[in-house]
Amino acid sequence: MGAGKRGVLTAAVTVVCAVTVLAVPGTAFAAPTPPPGPGTTASVTVVTSDVELEAVRKKLDKLYRAAAKATDEYNAAEEKARQQTAQVVRLAKKIVEGREKLDDLKDRAGAAAAAQYRGGGLPPEARLVLSDDPQDFLDGAGRVRQEQHATKGLLGEMTRTQRDLEEYAEDAREQMRKLEAGRKVKAAAQKRVEMQIEAAEKLEAELEQEEKERLARLERQAAARAQATWLSSGVLDELTSKATAQGREAVAYATAQIGKPYQWGAEGPNTFDCSGLTSQAWLAAGKTIPRTSQMQWQHLKRVDVEDMRPGDLIIYWADASHVGMYVGDGVMVHAPRPGRTVTLAGAGSMPILGVVRPDPAAE
């Protein structure tokens, strides 16, 4: 690798370090180092050894994990926006129906007023008193009570309908305010995702082909070590749980997506992010579950790792920023990260936060 190429790579590593630090709230920053003076030779770190490539691997891992966390925030904002939009649509429909009902009530009230006018403007009670026929008087008295009751009910219904319309309108305004706030959250999350991925891709792009191959080997070795350590703990020794019918369907869907590219924010059918894969797999099995890995961790039933069965979801990292689906024999299927495809991997190849079960009732 030429000196110029090495200098570019060193600069890329420096940029990545800066982006990673900036992504952590509350980080203290040292004053920037002044540029070297004229005639000074800047020291250059050359990425040639596996030790240095391992540092790059860890830096990439940190960047992609930050991107995964921001992706979860984006997906959560997107899901909330869908729900709020649906609520606004429902409220708008109620407002339209309420206005139509109010117009009808007003027409009926107007018709009653017109009928009274055609009767000479006298109230019904006065017309009864002026009647010469006692039977007409008695019959009319009943009708008067009915008309009075109907008029009172009509006015009451108009009042209630008007009040409902005002409440629907206020609810719709509140949902629109939430939608606007959600758009800002989603836009901020999208910016963080793109920033982290761009920095990671820039770093990877500056590697020579031979370095990329060694980096991939280091990634496989790190995953294999983690999986071996996990298996050596005996966690699967007593594992006997079998998949439910829905669980088998979910696993079949997820494994059928193997080879399809990762795309943050995607739910298929051609690309997926990690929680997009798991949520769509369970939807295909007839079960709706939360959209993001963090919501899946928060809202689905938690089970011990020793009790997991195919179809259960394994949540990774302390911030629940990644999820895969257990398929059996210590293996899970997941959508790893940008630049990768849906694949099988060791269930213990990343730090496990816990396991959740989408179908706890199907024992």
ABEGO torsion letter per residue (X at the ends): XBAAAAAAAAAAAAAAAAAAAAABBGBBBBBBBBBBBBGBBBBBBBBABAAAAAAAAAAAAAAAAAAAAAAAAAAAAAAAAAAAAAAAAAAAAAAAAAAAAAAAAAAAAAAAAAAAAAAGGBBAAAAAAABABAAAAAAAAAAAAAAAAAAAAAAAAAAAAAAAAAAAAAAAAAAAAAAAAAAAAAAAAAAAAAAAAAAAAAAAAABBAAAAAAAAAAAAAAAAAAAAAAAAAGAAAABABBBBAAAAAAAAAAAAABGBBBBBGBAOAABBBAAAAAAAAAAAAGBBBBABAAAAAAABBBBBAAABBBGBBBBBEAAGABBBBBAEGGBBBBBABBGBBBBBBBAAABBBAEBBBABAABX
